[in-house]
Amino acid sequence: MSGALLDTRCPRCGGGFECGVNAGRCDCFGIRLTEELRTELAARYPDRCLCLRCLRELAGVDADAAQPVIGSASASG
């Protein structure tokens, strides 16, 4: 991992955000998604990251939730 944050735009809402996937500490690592939702998002937005707000909305998590948990423990997103 390069450790650099990626300054990007969410393909769903168009909002800007910093993706930390290359830094190994992206905010989305704390959201658990079902395999079905992960597969759907990968097909709809190939090779793209969505902002935390959109991921929470799609997963049905309250935007103010501190640590959202959706789906099974093995289906983390």
C-alpha positions in Angstrom: 0.0 0.0 0.0 1.3 3.4 -0.9 -0.2 5.2 2.1 -1.7 8.0 0.1 -5.2 9.2 0.4 -7.1 9.4 -2.8 -9.0 12.7 -3.5 -12.0 11.5 -5.4 -15.7 12.0 -6.3 -18.5 9.6 -5.4 -20.0 8.1 -8.6 -23.4 7.9 -6.9 -23.9 11.4 -5.5 -21.0 13.3 -7.1 -19.7 14.5 -3.7 -16.0 14.7 -3.1 -14.3 12.7 -0.4 -10.9 11.3 0.5 -10.6 7.5 0.1 -8.1 5.9 2.4 -8.1 2.4 0.8 -4.5 2.8 -0.3 -3.5 4.1 3.2 -5.1 1.0 4.8 -7.5 3.1 6.9 -10.6 4.0 4.8 -13.7 5.0 6.8 -15.8 2.4 4.9 -13.8 -0.4 6.5 -16.1 -0.1 9.5 -19.3 -0.7 7.5 -20.5 -4.3 7.1 -22.4 -4.9 3.9 -24.1 -8.1 2.7 -22.5 -10.0 -0.1 -25.5 -9.3 -2.2 -25.1 -5.5 -1.8 -21.3 -5.7 -2.3 -21.9 -7.6 -5.6 -24.5 -5.1 -6.7 -22.3 -2.1 -6.0 -19.3 -3.7 -7.7 -21.4 -4.3 -10.8 -23.0 -0.8 -10.8 -19.8 1.1 -9.9 -16.9 -1.0 -11.2 -13.5 0.0 -9.7 -15.0 3.0 -8.0 -15.3 3.9 -4.3 -18.5 5.4 -2.9 -18.5 8.0 -0.1 -19.4 6.9 3.4 -22.7 8.7 3.3 -23.9 6.8 0.2 -22.7 3.5 1.6 -24.6 4.1 4.8 -27.7 5.1 2.9 -27.6 2.1 0.6 -27.0 -0.2 3.6 -29.9 1.3 5.5 -27.7 2.6 8.3 -28.5 5.9 10.2 -26.1 8.5 8.9 -25.3 9.5 12.5 -24.5 5.9 13.6 -21.0 5.6 15.1 -20.3 2.1 14.0 -22.9 0.7 11.5 -23.2 -3.0 11.2 -25.2 -4.5 8.3 -25.2 -8.1 7.1 -23.2 -10.9 8.4 -19.9 -10.6 10.2 -18.0 -12.1 7.3 -19.5 -9.7 4.8 -17.5 -6.6 5.6 -17.2 -3.8 3.1 
